[in-house]
């Protein structure tokens, strides 16, 4: 519940599964708990069936979709927001996450950012795992999920998402080139890590080979190599 005039508008977009374990109800509550920002949530339900009653107001559509493809449809260029979060349904966020996270984003001037992954999360890239004892770090890499935050101008820079690969794998090695050319900062917030250990990654890509798709995408798209991307430029205590 907002306590005063909001600092700005946050849009949250995400996808959740209708017939698989998730934290969607907790996430809706967590995003709505901001006392400083006006929050609008737009979720898409994956699978068959109807959303629970308490989720219907936040659910735009149901069916079978790829997250980044439907994001292009849902998040229009004229959508009124100052910052955009794209969120999966299988993460746990720290208490009071949004207001605390945005305080750091504004303090450090991050246009593209993510919370680090907790030590007990599934880790795709060790670079994104929490570094204890620091607030945040300026980096050349921000992962596409499970939670990623764009400033308005960063979103306009990298959108719409390419139709291929449908998983979005590899986008995060392309984004840094555009961000750095524009002079925008990227960072990882270590002091507010998300927990991502509910479902084993990749198992939900039964209709795709995300590694093969990413390999092809990067072979035809300018990008940073891993050894170039996984670099810390500055540490904030």
C-alpha positions as CSV (number, residue, x, y, z in Angstrom):
1,X,0.0,0.0,0.0
2,X,1.4,3.4,-1.0
3,X,2.2,5.7,1.9
4,X,2.9,8.9,0.0
5,X,3.0,10.1,-3.6
6,X,4.7,7.3,-5.6
7,X,8.2,7.7,-6.8
8,X,7.1,6.4,-10.2
9,X,5.4,3.5,-11.9
10,X,6.6,-0.1,-12.0
11,X,5.3,-2.6,-14.4
12,X,5.7,-6.3,-13.6
13,X,5.3,-8.8,-16.4
14,X,5.6,-12.6,-16.0
15,X,4.4,-16.0,-16.9
16,X,3.2,-18.7,-14.5
17,X,2.2,-22.4,-14.9
18,X,-1.4,-23.4,-14.1
19,X,-0.6,-27.0,-13.4
20,X,2.8,-26.9,-11.9
21,X,4.1,-25.9,-8.5
22,X,4.8,-22.2,-8.3
23,X,5.0,-19.2,-6.0
24,X,2.6,-17.0,-8.1
25,X,0.3,-16.1,-5.3
26,X,3.2,-15.1,-3.1
27,X,4.8,-13.1,-5.9
28,X,1.6,-11.1,-6.7
29,X,1.4,-10.2,-3.0
30,X,5.1,-9.3,-2.9
31,X,5.0,-7.0,-5.9
32,X,1.9,-5.3,-4.5
33,X,3.5,-4.7,-1.2
34,X,5.4,-1.6,-2.3
35,X,4.9,1.5,-0.2
36,X,6.8,3.8,-2.6
37,X,5.9,2.8,-6.1
38,X,2.7,2.4,-8.1
39,X,2.8,-1.2,-9.4
40,X,0.9,-2.7,-12.3
41,X,1.1,-6.5,-12.8
42,X,0.4,-8.3,-16.0
43,X,0.8,-12.1,-16.0
44,X,0.2,-14.8,-18.6
45,X,-0.9,-18.3,-17.5
46,X,0.7,-21.3,-19.2
47,X,-1.3,-24.5,-19.6
48,X,-4.9,-25.5,-19.6
49,X,-7.6,-24.5,-17.2
50,X,-8.6,-21.3,-15.4
51,X,-6.6,-19.1,-13.1
52,X,-7.5,-19.1,-9.5
53,X,-10.0,-16.4,-8.5
54,X,-7.5,-14.2,-6.8
55,X,-5.2,-14.3,-9.8
56,X,-7.8,-13.5,-12.5
57,X,-7.4,-9.7,-12.2
58,X,-3.7,-10.0,-12.9
59,X,-3.9,-12.7,-15.7
60,X,-4.2,-11.3,-19.2
61,X,-4.5,-14.6,-21.1
62,X,-4.0,-18.3,-20.8
63,X,-2.5,-20.8,-23.3
64,X,0.8,-22.0,-24.6
65,X,3.3,-19.1,-25.1
66,X,7.0,-18.4,-25.0
67,X,7.7,-15.7,-22.4
68,X,9.6,-13.3,-24.5
69,X,7.3,-13.6,-27.5
70,X,4.2,-12.7,-25.4
71,X,6.2,-9.9,-23.7
72,X,6.5,-8.2,-27.1
73,X,2.7,-8.4,-27.3
74,X,1.8,-7.4,-23.8
75,X,4.4,-4.7,-23.2
76,X,3.8,-2.0,-25.7
77,X,6.0,0.9,-26.5
78,X,3.5,3.3,-25.1
79,X,3.0,1.4,-21.9
80,X,3.3,3.9,-19.0
81,X,6.1,2.8,-16.7
82,X,9.4,4.0,-15.4
83,X,10.8,0.5,-14.7
84,X,9.9,-2.9,-15.9
85,X,10.4,-6.2,-14.1
86,X,10.1,-9.5,-16.0
87,X,9.6,-12.3,-13.5
88,X,9.3,-16.1,-13.5
89,X,6.8,-17.8,-11.2
90,X,9.3,-20.0,-9.3
91,X,11.3,-17.5,-7.3
92,X,11.2,-16.3,-3.7
93,X,11.9,-12.6,-3.2
94,X,13.3,-11.1,0.1
95,X,10.9,-9.3,2.4
96,X,10.2,-5.7,1.2
97,X,12.1,-6.5,-2.0
98,X,10.8,-3.9,-4.5
99,X,11.3,-0.8,-2.5
100,X,14.7,-1.9,-1.2
101,X,15.8,-3.0,-4.7
102,X,14.7,0.2,-6.4
103,X,16.6,2.2,-3.8
104,X,19.8,0.5,-4.9
105,X,18.9,0.7,-8.6
106,X,18.5,4.5,-8.3
107,X,21.5,5.0,-6.1
108,X,23.8,3.1,-8.5
109,X,22.1,4.3,-11.7
110,X,21.4,0.8,-13.1
111,X,19.4,0.7,-16.3
112,X,19.5,-3.1,-16.6
113,X,19.8,-5.2,-13.5
114,X,19.0,-8.3,-11.6
115,X,19.0,-9.7,-8.1
116,X,21.8,-12.2,-7.5
117,X,20.8,-15.8,-7.1
118,X,21.0,-17.2,-3.5
119,X,23.6,-19.8,-2.7
120,X,20.9,-22.5,-2.5
121,X,19.5,-21.7,-5.9
122,X,19.9,-23.5,-9.2
123,X,22.8,-21.6,-10.8
124,X,23.1,-21.4,-14.5
125,X,26.1,-19.0,-14.5
126,X,28.2,-18.9,-11.3
127,X,28.8,-15.2,-12.1
128,X,25.2,-14.4,-11.0
129,X,25.5,-16.2,-7.6
130,X,25.4,-13.8,-4.6
131,X,28.7,-12.4,-3.4
132,X,28.5,-12.1,0.3
133,X,29.4,-8.8,2.0
134,X,28.6,-6.4,-0.9
135,X,25.6,-4.4,-1.8
136,X,25.9,-4.6,-5.6
137,X,28.3,-4.7,-8.5
138,X,28.6,-2.9,-11.8
139,X,28.9,-5.6,-14.5
140,X,28.9,-6.3,-18.2
141,X,26.3,-9.0,-17.9
142,X,22.7,-9.4,-16.6
143,X,20.9,-12.7,-17.0
144,X,17.5,-12.9,-18.7
145,X,15.9,-14.4,-15.6
146,X,14.4,-15.4,-13.4
147,X,14.1,-11.7,-12.4
148,X,15.4,-8.9,-14.6
149,X,14.7,-5.2,-14.3
150,X,14.8,-2.6,-17.2
151,X,14.6,1.2,-16.9
152,X,12.3,2.7,-19.5
153,X,15.1,3.7,-21.7
154,X,16.8,0.3,-21.5
155,X,13.6,-1.4,-22.4
156,X,13.2,0.8,-25.4
157,X,16.7,0.1,-26.4
158,X,16.5,-3.8,-26.4
159,X,12.9,-4.3,-27.4
160,X,11.1,-5.9,-29.2
161,X,12.8,-9.2,-28.4
162,X,13.8,-11.2,-31.5
163,X,11.4,-14.1,-32.3
164,X,14.3,-16.5,-32.2
165,X,15.4,-18.2,-30.0
166,X,12.0,-18.6,-28.4
167,X,13.6,-19.4,-25.0
168,X,15.4,-16.0,-25.0
169,X,18.7,-17.8,-24.3
170,X,21.5,-15.7,-25.5
171,X,19.8,-12.3,-25.4
172,X,21.8,-11.5,-22.3
173,X,25.1,-11.7,-24.3
174,X,23.7,-9.3,-26.9
175,X,22.2,-6.7,-24.6
176,X,25.6,-5.5,-23.2
177,X,26.7,-4.2,-26.6
178,X,23.7,-2.0,-27.0
179,X,23.8,-0.9,-23.3
180,X,27.5,0.1,-23.4
181,X,27.1,1.9,-26.7
182,X,24.3,4.0,-25.2
183,X,26.3,4.6,-22.0
184,X,23.8,2.7,-19.8
185,X,24.9,0.9,-16.6
186,X,24.2,-2.8,-15.9
187,X,24.5,-4.4,-12.5
188,X,23.7,-7.3,-10.1
189,X,22.3,-6.6,-6.7
190,X,23.9,-9.0,-4.2
191,X,22.3,-7.8,-1.0
192,X,18.8,-8.8,-2.1
193,X,19.2,-12.3,-3.7
194,X,16.3,-14.3,-5.0
195,X,15.9,-18.0,-4.3
196,X,15.4,-20.0,-7.4
197,X,15.2,-23.7,-6.6
198,X,11.6,-24.8,-6.9
199,X,11.8,-26.5,-10.4
200,X,14.8,-27.9,-12.1
201,X,15.7,-25.5,-15.0
202,X,15.4,-26.7,-18.7
203,X,12.9,-29.4,-18.0
204,X,10.1,-27.1,-19.3
205,X,11.8,-26.8,-22.7
206,X,10.5,-30.1,-24.0
207,X,9.6,-28.6,-27.4
208,X,13.0,-26.9,-27.9
209,X,16.7,-27.4,-27.6
210,X,17.7,-24.1,-26.0
211,X,21.4,-24.8,-26.2
212,X,21.4,-25.4,-29.9
213,X,19.1,-22.5,-30.5
214,X,21.3,-20.2,-28.5
215,X,24.4,-21.4,-30.3
216,X,22.9,-20.6,-33.7
217,X,21.5,-17.2,-32.5
218,X,24.9,-16.1,-31.2
219,X,26.7,-17.3,-34.3
220,X,24.7,-14.8,-36.4
221,X,24.4,-12.0,-33.9
222,X,27.1,-9.7,-32.5
223,X,27.6,-10.4,-28.8
224,X,30.0,-10.7,-25.9
225,X,31.8,-14.0,-25.3
226,X,31.4,-15.4,-21.8
227,X,34.9,-14.3,-20.8
228,X,34.1,-10.8,-21.9
229,X,30.7,-10.7,-20.3
230,X,31.4,-12.1,-16.9
231,X,33.4,-9.2,-15.6
232,X,32.9,-7.0,-12.5
233,X,33.7,-3.4,-13.3
234,X,33.0,-1.9,-9.8
235,X,31.9,-3.2,-6.4
236,X,29.6,-1.3,-4.1
237,X,29.8,-2.2,-0.4
